[in-house]
């Protein structure tokens, strides 16, 4: 299965940063730009998570973690949509199957 996934990601003549997931719905990084984008997203979410402590009020949590995380997630989805394949549900590589 891993070989199939690697072959699927390498079949990228358009040079897309993100390709559709082979199984399910969504994207997976296909080029280094996609991996960097995903890494930056994860690091920023962690930075916002570290701003929360036991003394944080509910309002502080909303404005220093939840709101920035929602905005970052919207930005990530937009980047995936613009720099990747159009999302759709798929279960396996249909290119190799005789339908």
N, C-alpha and C positions, 0 to 999 in steps of 0.2 A: 504494500500500500504506500509506503514511503517513496519508493521508486516512481510509482504512478504519480504521486503528488509533485515530486521534483520535476518530472518530465512535463507535467501540466504547467508548472510555473515557468519553465524554460521556454515553452512554446508561447513566446510573447513578441511577435514581429512588430507590434505597434509601440513597444517600449513603455507599456503601462506600468505605473508605480504599484497599482493594486489590481489583482485579478479576483474574479469571483471565487468564493470558497468552493472547493471540489464537492464537499458534502454540506448541505444546509444553505443558509442565506447569509450574505455578507461578503466581506472582502478579506483578502490576506495579502501581505506585502509580497511583491514579485521582483522588485528592484531595490537597490540600496536606498534610494530616495524614500520609498515606502517604509522601509525599516527605520530610517532616521526620523521620519514623521511620527511613527508609532512610538519610538523611544522618547521623543520630546514630549508627546502626549502623556505617557506614563510618568515621566519625571516631573512634569508640571502638576499632575494630580497628586503625586507623593509630596511635593513641596506644599501644596495647599492643605493636604492632610496633616502635615507636621505643624501647621499653625493652630491646630485644635489641641486643647489640653483639658484637664479636669475642671478648670475654672472658667471655661468658655461658656458664654451664655448662648441661648438658642438663636438669638438674632446674630450674634457673632459667627456662629457655625454656618448659618444660612449665607451670610455675605462673604465669609472668608473661605468656605469650602464648597457648599452645595451650588451656589450660583456660578462661581468660576468653573466648576467641574461640568455643569450643564453647558455652559458656553463653549468650553473646550471640546466637549463631545459633539456639539453641533458643528464646530469648525472641523473636527476630524471627519465626520460624516460627509461634510461638503467637499473636503479635499479628496476623500475616497471616491466620491461620486464624479468629481471633475477629472481626476487623474487615473481612474480605474474603469473597469468594465461596468456596464449597467447591471445592477443587482437583480438576481432572480433565484428562485429556489431550484437547486439541482442536487441530484444524488448520483455522483460519479461523473466520469468524463464521457459525455455523450458523443464526442468526436470519434472514439474508438468502437462505439457500439453500432451494430446494424439495426436501425429502426425502421 
